[in-house]
């Protein structure tokens, strides 16, 4: 009986998962990041030096803290079936229920869309909802826009609709991609079908320490056949010649995207692995000489090029002369 009760409590627990190693409040100090606590409508989140504590009594499961977390230290615990429409718990009907749509992230919408031409998400009266309040509607709309942006990069015309409803039944959105019509369209159509666009997203956690959403997004970008000059939604830091090659950015980075190398001649380099960067801005705020800025719209040539030097400190040649330095902010 005790095991059964514990299982029931786990199912009822709507608190997000917390990964301490990715929390900026842990890697720096509680003053460095309080975004999760600031957005919580129920004061259920407490930020301490040892991590984030979320009350199992006060947490409503709205997902606002997850959406606000810049480093993916907070991730939602979600249970849903891919390829089906979804509604929040305040909407009636037999469509599958997600406790609050604010818990969904962009690639969750992709998975819900799998095998369909259109995904419908139905929410209730967010402005007067005790779970999350009006901020949830803003989050849902933003997440839907980000999901559409990723689909557009793959040349997909699949549709995501977000509507306020009193009820939603599965049969209302029963339209699915016809398999025979898809095959008649040949390989070109197949490349932009729901299954081809979204199947890579099943490989959760493949990127190691990356949050699941970041790992899925990166995988989708990798398989999108992008031209080098395409702007991608993957923020990356740029480093100027003001860099002193100190260890601060490498220490605060929650995913080890930065590393340093040193040469025998006294030179050295700051190396960035774009695939590991989650765009959290921790390095920007922590840099003691303000040498780092965040580029919100890098090109795929910049993001998909693999690890590279973003700054090099000059060494000395055999004649004792200092060689030129270089930084990505040049």
VOBA-786990 format. One record per residue (C-alpha): residue number from 1; residue in one letter; x, y, z. Coordinates in steps of 0.5 Angstrom, whole numbers, plus 500, padded with zeros to 3 digits. Layout:
residues N
[NUM, 'a', [X, Y, Z]]
...
end
This chain:
residues 330
[1, 'x', [500, 500, 500]]
[2, 'x', [506, 505, 502]]
[3, 'x', [509, 504, 495]]
[4, 'x', [502, 505, 491]]
[5, 'x', [501, 511, 495]]
[6, 'x', [508, 514, 493]]
[7, 'x', [507, 512, 486]]
[8, 'x', [500, 516, 486]]
[9, 'x', [504, 522, 490]]
[10, 'x', [509, 522, 484]]
[11, 'x', [504, 522, 479]]
[12, 'x', [500, 528, 482]]
[13, 'x', [507, 532, 483]]
[14, 'x', [507, 538, 478]]
[15, 'x', [513, 541, 480]]
[16, 'x', [519, 541, 475]]
[17, 'x', [525, 537, 475]]
[18, 'x', [531, 541, 478]]
[19, 'x', [538, 540, 475]]
[20, 'x', [543, 543, 480]]
[21, 'x', [549, 543, 476]]
[22, 'x', [545, 547, 471]]
[23, 'x', [543, 552, 476]]
[24, 'x', [546, 559, 475]]
[25, 'x', [544, 561, 482]]
[26, 'x', [548, 555, 484]]
[27, 'x', [554, 556, 479]]
[28, 'x', [555, 564, 481]]
[29, 'x', [550, 566, 487]]
[30, 'x', [543, 567, 489]]
[31, 'x', [543, 574, 486]]
[32, 'x', [546, 572, 479]]
[33, 'x', [539, 569, 477]]
[34, 'x', [532, 569, 481]]
[35, 'x', [528, 569, 474]]
[36, 'x', [524, 563, 477]]
[37, 'x', [522, 566, 483]]
[38, 'x', [520, 572, 480]]
[39, 'x', [515, 569, 475]]
[40, 'x', [512, 564, 480]]
[41, 'x', [505, 567, 481]]
[42, 'x', [504, 563, 488]]
[43, 'x', [511, 564, 491]]
[44, 'x', [512, 557, 491]]
[45, 'x', [520, 558, 489]]
[46, 'x', [525, 559, 493]]
[47, 'x', [532, 561, 491]]
[48, 'x', [538, 559, 495]]
[49, 'x', [546, 558, 494]]
[50, 'x', [545, 550, 494]]
[51, 'x', [539, 551, 489]]
[52, 'x', [532, 552, 487]]
[53, 'x', [527, 549, 492]]
[54, 'x', [519, 549, 490]]
[55, 'x', [514, 547, 495]]
[56, 'x', [510, 541, 493]]
[57, 'x', [504, 545, 497]]
[58, 'x', [504, 551, 493]]
[59, 'x', [506, 549, 486]]
[60, 'x', [501, 549, 481]]
[61, 'x', [504, 546, 476]]
[62, 'x', [503, 552, 471]]
[63, 'x', [510, 552, 468]]
[64, 'x', [512, 559, 468]]
[65, 'x', [518, 558, 472]]
[66, 'x', [521, 553, 467]]
[67, 'x', [520, 558, 461]]
[68, 'x', [523, 563, 465]]
[69, 'x', [529, 559, 467]]
[70, 'x', [535, 561, 462]]
[71, 'x', [539, 555, 463]]
[72, 'x', [534, 549, 463]]
[73, 'x', [536, 548, 470]]
[74, 'x', [528, 547, 471]]
[75, 'x', [525, 542, 466]]
[76, 'x', [517, 540, 466]]
[77, 'x', [515, 533, 468]]
[78, 'x', [510, 532, 462]]
[79, 'x', [506, 526, 460]]
[80, 'x', [503, 526, 453]]
[81, 'x', [501, 522, 447]]
[82, 'x', [505, 524, 440]]
[83, 'x', [500, 526, 434]]
[84, 'x', [494, 528, 438]]
[85, 'x', [491, 535, 440]]
[86, 'x', [492, 537, 447]]
[87, 'x', [488, 542, 452]]
[88, 'x', [489, 544, 459]]
[89, 'x', [486, 542, 465]]
[90, 'x', [480, 547, 465]]
[91, 'x', [478, 545, 458]]
[92, 'x', [472, 540, 457]]
[93, 'x', [472, 534, 452]]
[94, 'x', [476, 528, 451]]
[95, 'x', [482, 530, 448]]
[96, 'x', [488, 529, 452]]
[97, 'x', [490, 533, 457]]
[98, 'x', [496, 537, 459]]
[99, 'x', [495, 540, 466]]
[100, 'x', [497, 547, 464]]
[101, 'x', [499, 549, 457]]
[102, 'x', [504, 553, 460]]
[103, 'x', [509, 547, 461]]
[104, 'x', [509, 545, 454]]
[105, 'x', [516, 547, 450]]
[106, 'x', [517, 548, 442]]
[107, 'x', [519, 541, 441]]
[108, 'x', [513, 538, 445]]
[109, 'x', [508, 542, 440]]
[110, 'x', [512, 538, 434]]
[111, 'x', [511, 532, 437]]
[112, 'x', [504, 533, 439]]
[113, 'x', [504, 535, 431]]
[114, 'x', [507, 528, 429]]
[115, 'x', [503, 525, 423]]
[116, 'x', [498, 531, 423]]
[117, 'x', [497, 537, 418]]
[118, 'x', [495, 541, 424]]
[119, 'x', [495, 541, 431]]
[120, 'x', [490, 545, 436]]
[121, 'x', [492, 547, 443]]
[122, 'x', [486, 549, 447]]
[123, 'x', [486, 553, 453]]
[124, 'x', [481, 556, 458]]
[125, 'x', [480, 563, 461]]
[126, 'x', [488, 564, 463]]
[127, 'x', [486, 571, 465]]
[128, 'x', [482, 568, 471]]
[129, 'x', [485, 561, 472]]
[130, 'x', [488, 560, 479]]
[131, 'x', [494, 555, 476]]
[132, 'x', [498, 561, 472]]
[133, 'x', [494, 567, 471]]
[134, 'x', [494, 571, 465]]
[135, 'x', [502, 570, 464]]
[136, 'x', [501, 563, 461]]
[137, 'x', [497, 565, 455]]
[138, 'x', [503, 570, 453]]
[139, 'x', [508, 564, 454]]
[140, 'x', [503, 559, 450]]
[141, 'x', [503, 564, 444]]
[142, 'x', [511, 565, 445]]
[143, 'x', [512, 558, 445]]
[144, 'x', [507, 556, 439]]
[145, 'x', [511, 562, 435]]
[146, 'x', [518, 559, 436]]
[147, 'x', [515, 552, 434]]
[148, 'x', [513, 555, 428]]
[149, 'x', [520, 558, 427]]
[150, 'x', [523, 551, 427]]
[151, 'x', [518, 548, 422]]
[152, 'x', [519, 554, 417]]
[153, 'x', [527, 552, 417]]
[154, 'x', [525, 545, 415]]
[155, 'x', [521, 548, 410]]
[156, 'x', [515, 545, 413]]
[157, 'x', [508, 548, 412]]
[158, 'x', [505, 544, 418]]
[159, 'x', [500, 549, 422]]
[160, 'x', [499, 550, 430]]
[161, 'x', [493, 553, 432]]
[162, 'x', [492, 556, 439]]
[163, 'x', [485, 557, 441]]
[164, 'x', [481, 559, 447]]
[165, 'x', [476, 553, 448]]
[166, 'x', [470, 551, 453]]
[167, 'x', [471, 544, 450]]
[168, 'x', [475, 540, 445]]
[169, 'x', [474, 533, 443]]
[170, 'x', [479, 528, 439]]
[171, 'x', [475, 527, 433]]
[172, 'x', [474, 535, 432]]
[173, 'x', [482, 535, 429]]
[174, 'x', [482, 528, 426]]
[175, 'x', [485, 530, 420]]
[176, 'x', [491, 527, 419]]
[177, 'x', [496, 526, 413]]
[178, 'x', [494, 521, 408]]
[179, 'x', [500, 516, 407]]
[180, 'x', [498, 514, 400]]
[181, 'x', [498, 522, 398]]
[182, 'x', [505, 523, 402]]
[183, 'x', [508, 517, 398]]
[184, 'x', [505, 520, 391]]
[185, 'x', [509, 526, 393]]
[186, 'x', [515, 523, 392]]
[187, 'x', [522, 524, 396]]
[188, 'x', [521, 532, 396]]
[189, 'x', [514, 531, 400]]
[190, 'x', [517, 526, 404]]
[191, 'x', [522, 531, 407]]
[192, 'x', [517, 536, 409]]
[193, 'x', [512, 531, 412]]
[194, 'x', [511, 531, 420]]
[195, 'x', [514, 524, 421]]
[196, 'x', [521, 527, 417]]
[197, 'x', [521, 533, 421]]
[198, 'x', [520, 531, 428]]
[199, 'x', [522, 524, 428]]
[200, 'x', [529, 526, 430]]
[201, 'x', [526, 529, 437]]
[202, 'x', [525, 523, 440]]
[203, 'x', [533, 522, 441]]
[204, 'x', [532, 526, 448]]
[205, 'x', [538, 527, 452]]
[206, 'x', [543, 525, 446]]
[207, 'x', [547, 531, 447]]
[208, 'x', [549, 530, 454]]
[209, 'x', [549, 535, 459]]
[210, 'x', [544, 539, 455]]
[211, 'x', [537, 540, 457]]
[212, 'x', [532, 536, 453]]
[213, 'x', [529, 542, 449]]
[214, 'x', [536, 545, 447]]
[215, 'x', [538, 538, 445]]
[216, 'x', [532, 537, 441]]
[217, 'x', [532, 544, 438]]
[218, 'x', [540, 543, 436]]
[219, 'x', [538, 536, 433]]
[220, 'x', [532, 539, 429]]
[221, 'x', [537, 545, 426]]
[222, 'x', [543, 539, 424]]
[223, 'x', [538, 536, 420]]
[224, 'x', [535, 542, 417]]
[225, 'x', [539, 542, 411]]
[226, 'x', [540, 550, 412]]
[227, 'x', [545, 554, 408]]
[228, 'x', [551, 557, 411]]
[229, 'x', [548, 564, 411]]
[230, 'x', [541, 562, 414]]
[231, 'x', [539, 566, 421]]
[232, 'x', [538, 561, 427]]
[233, 'x', [534, 561, 433]]
[234, 'x', [541, 559, 437]]
[235, 'x', [544, 565, 441]]
[236, 'x', [551, 565, 441]]
[237, 'x', [556, 569, 445]]
[238, 'x', [562, 573, 441]]
[239, 'x', [568, 575, 445]]
[240, 'x', [572, 582, 444]]
[241, 'x', [579, 583, 444]]
[242, 'x', [578, 586, 451]]
[243, 'x', [578, 579, 454]]
[244, 'x', [584, 577, 459]]
[245, 'x', [583, 569, 458]]
[246, 'x', [581, 569, 466]]
[247, 'x', [577, 563, 468]]
[248, 'x', [570, 566, 469]]
[249, 'x', [566, 564, 463]]
[250, 'x', [568, 557, 463]]
[251, 'x', [566, 557, 471]]
[252, 'x', [559, 560, 470]]
[253, 'x', [557, 556, 464]]
[254, 'x', [552, 551, 466]]
[255, 'x', [554, 546, 460]]
[256, 'x', [561, 547, 459]]
[257, 'x', [561, 551, 452]]
[258, 'x', [567, 555, 454]]
[259, 'x', [574, 552, 455]]
[260, 'x', [581, 555, 455]]
[261, 'x', [587, 552, 452]]
[262, 'x', [594, 555, 453]]
[263, 'x', [601, 555, 449]]
[264, 'x', [608, 554, 450]]
[265, 'x', [610, 561, 448]]
[266, 'x', [605, 564, 453]]
[267, 'x', [599, 565, 448]]
[268, 'x', [592, 562, 449]]
[269, 'x', [585, 561, 446]]
[270, 'x', [578, 561, 449]]
[271, 'x', [574, 556, 445]]
[272, 'x', [567, 556, 444]]
[273, 'x', [563, 549, 442]]
[274, 'x', [556, 552, 439]]
[275, 'x', [553, 546, 440]]
[276, 'x', [553, 546, 448]]
[277, 'x', [551, 553, 448]]
[278, 'x', [544, 555, 451]]
[279, 'x', [544, 562, 450]]
[280, 'x', [543, 563, 458]]
[281, 'x', [547, 570, 458]]
[282, 'x', [551, 567, 464]]
[283, 'x', [558, 569, 461]]
[284, 'x', [555, 576, 459]]
[285, 'x', [554, 578, 466]]
[286, 'x', [560, 575, 469]]
[287, 'x', [565, 577, 465]]
[288, 'x', [569, 582, 469]]
[289, 'x', [572, 586, 463]]
[290, 'x', [565, 586, 459]]
[291, 'x', [568, 582, 453]]
[292, 'x', [562, 578, 452]]
[293, 'x', [556, 580, 448]]
[294, 'x', [550, 575, 446]]
[295, 'x', [549, 575, 438]]
[296, 'x', [541, 573, 438]]
[297, 'x', [541, 571, 431]]
[298, 'x', [547, 568, 429]]
[299, 'x', [548, 564, 422]]
[300, 'x', [548, 557, 421]]
[301, 'x', [555, 558, 419]]
[302, 'x', [557, 561, 426]]
[303, 'x', [553, 556, 430]]
[304, 'x', [554, 549, 426]]
[305, 'x', [561, 550, 425]]
[306, 'x', [563, 546, 431]]
[307, 'x', [568, 548, 436]]
[308, 'x', [572, 554, 435]]
[309, 'x', [577, 559, 438]]
[310, 'x', [573, 566, 439]]
[311, 'x', [579, 569, 442]]
[312, 'x', [586, 568, 442]]
[313, 'x', [591, 571, 446]]
[314, 'x', [598, 573, 443]]
[315, 'x', [604, 569, 445]]
[316, 'x', [611, 571, 443]]
[317, 'x', [615, 569, 437]]
[318, 'x', [622, 567, 438]]
[319, 'x', [625, 574, 437]]
[320, 'x', [621, 576, 443]]
[321, 'x', [615, 580, 439]]
[322, 'x', [608, 579, 441]]
[323, 'x', [604, 576, 435]]
[324, 'x', [597, 579, 433]]
[325, 'x', [591, 577, 438]]
[326, 'x', [584, 576, 435]]
[327, 'x', [577, 575, 438]]
[328, 'x', [570, 573, 435]]
[329, 'x', [568, 580, 436]]
[330, 'x', [573, 584, 431]]
end
